[in-house]
Amino acid sequence: SYTPYQPESNQGTLQALFEYQTLMCLLTGMDVSNSSHYDGATSLAEAVLIAARRKPGALVVSKYLNPEYRHVLDTYLGEEHPLTAVSPQNGLMHTESFPENVSAIIVQTPNFVGLIEDIARLSAIAREKDALLIVSTNPVSLGLLEAPGLQGADIVVGDGQPLGNPLSFGGPYFGFMCCKKEHMRKLPGRIVG
């Protein structure tokens, strides 16, 4: 994938992206992966925009979402798409206080205090409300936990830096975004298949 000559450079890049996307789909339990974003927070913001454009309604977010991700969401969404923060109960997302009309349920697992959210339960609630379930996760945790896609998540995002790239001079970070096939045409970025 490093050769500078055409057409080999294109083929190598496409092969590397295809391998990356295939592995991310296997890790998250989803159908499709794009070729990444700047970081996990921007991946989450793009996922929430998919839900907001799909259906008007509340964007319900756990208060135990990484606060840095929350700041990026507030910046991306602005006043046009305000977030509805839900206070936790026993450290997990409290579903009894959801509004009636919901566009997206946004949760992090493991959450910011280290607890594992019940993705299957949140998925059932999302189906009842015709909302998308967006899960932000640490990819390393998926070596032990069941993939969010297998539990009913619609979009899975996160930061890929924990997968082993050392930080140097401010990077490299990359944000992954994987989704079910029905949302593929709304996915920002490149898809190699």
N, C-alpha and C positions, 0 to 999 in steps of 0.2 A: 504493500500500500504506500510505499515511500518513493517509488520511482518517479522521476520528474518528467518522463516522456509520455506523450499521447500515443495511443489511447490507454496505455497501461495505467497511468495515474488515475484516470477516471474509474477504470474497472476496480483497481485496488481500493479506492475510496468507497465505491459502492459496496464492495464486498465487506469492508470493515463496518460500514453503517448497517448493513443487513445483519451481520453477526451480532452487533450491539443490540439492535432492535429485537432480534430473536431471543437473546438472553434476557432482556428486560421483560419481555412478555412472559417468558417462563417463570421468572422470579416473582412477578406481580400477579400472575394468573389472568392476565388480560389478553385481548386479541391483537391489539395494534399498539405500536410504540412509535413516537416520532424521533427525530434525531437530536433531541435535547434542546434545552433552554439555557439561559445564563446561569441560573441556580434554582434551588428548590422553591424559593419564595415566588419567583416569577412564574414557575410552572404552575404553582397553586393559583396564582392570580389569573393566568390564562384559562385554567380549568373552570374557575368560578365565572369568568366571562362567558364561557360556553353555556353554562347553566342559565345565566341571566338572560342571554339572547334567546334561549330555547323557550322559556316560559316566564312571564312576570310573576313575582312572588318574593317572599322573604328569603334572604340568604342567611341561613342559620349556621352560626359558627360556635364551636366550643370555646369557652374562656381559657381552656388549657391547651390551646393552639400556641405554638412557639410565638412569643411576642414580636420577634423580628418579622416573621411571616405575616402577622397581623398588620404591622406597620406598612408592609409592601401592599397588602390587600387594600388597606384604606387609601393608599396613594393611587393604586391602579383604578379602583372602583369609584372613588370620589363620592360626591353627593348623589350621583345618578343611580348608584346601586348600593344603598346603605346595608351594612351588616347588622344582623340581629344576634347579639351575643347571648349565649345560654350559660347560666351558672352551673357548675358541676354539682353532682350529688354523690357523696362518697368517692370523689375524685374522678368520676366518669360523667359523660354527657347526660344531662337530665332531660329526658324526652317529654315529660309531662307538660313542660312550659313552651312547647312549640306552637307557633301561630298556625292558623288554619290553612292559609295559602302559602306553600313553601316551594321555592324554586330549586334550592340546593341545601343539602346537609353537609357541612364541612367539618371534618374531624381529623385529628392526628392520632396515630397509634404506633408505638407507644406514645402517650400524650406527653405534654411538657413536664409533668411530674412523674413520669415513668410508668404509668398504669396502662394496661392494654384494654382498649375500647372494644365493646361487643359489636363488631361490624355486621354480623348476621342480623342482629336485632335492629340496628340502624337501617340496614338495607330493607327490611320488611316495612319499616315506617316510611322510608322513602318511596317504596312502591305504592303504599296506601295514599300518599300525598302527590303522586305523579311528579316526584322530585328526583334529582340526581344525587347520588351519594358520592362525594369526593373525599378520598382518603389520602392524607399526607403521611408518609411513613419513612422510616430509616431503612434503607435496603438491606443492611446487615441483619436487622431483626427478622427479615423474611427467611433467613436460613433456619430459624427455629419456629416462627409463627406461620400459621396457614396464610396463604396468599390472599390479599383483600379481594381480588377478582373472583376467587373461588367462594367467597362469602357473600358476594352480591354487590360489590362496589362497582360504580359506573366508570369512574376515572380514578387512577392512582398516580400520585405525584410524589416527588421527594428530591432530595439532594444526593447526587451520586458520589460526592467527594469521599464519603466513608468507605467506598469500595476499594480504596487503596492508593489513590494518587496523592503523593505528598504535596503539601502546600509549599509554594515557593514564589516569592514576589507577588503575593496576593491571589494566587490561583494554583492549580486549576480547579474550578468548580464546574459542575454541570447539573442542570435540573432535568430529571426525567419525567415524562408524561406518557402514561399508557391508558388505553380506554377500550371499551367494548366496540365491536365492529360497527354497530349502529351509529356511533358518534365519530367515526373515522374522518368523514368529510369536513368536520368542524375542527379537527385537530390542527393547531398551528405548527409550522415547521415542515421539514422534509420527511417523507415516508419512502423507504426503499423496500421493494418487495419483488 
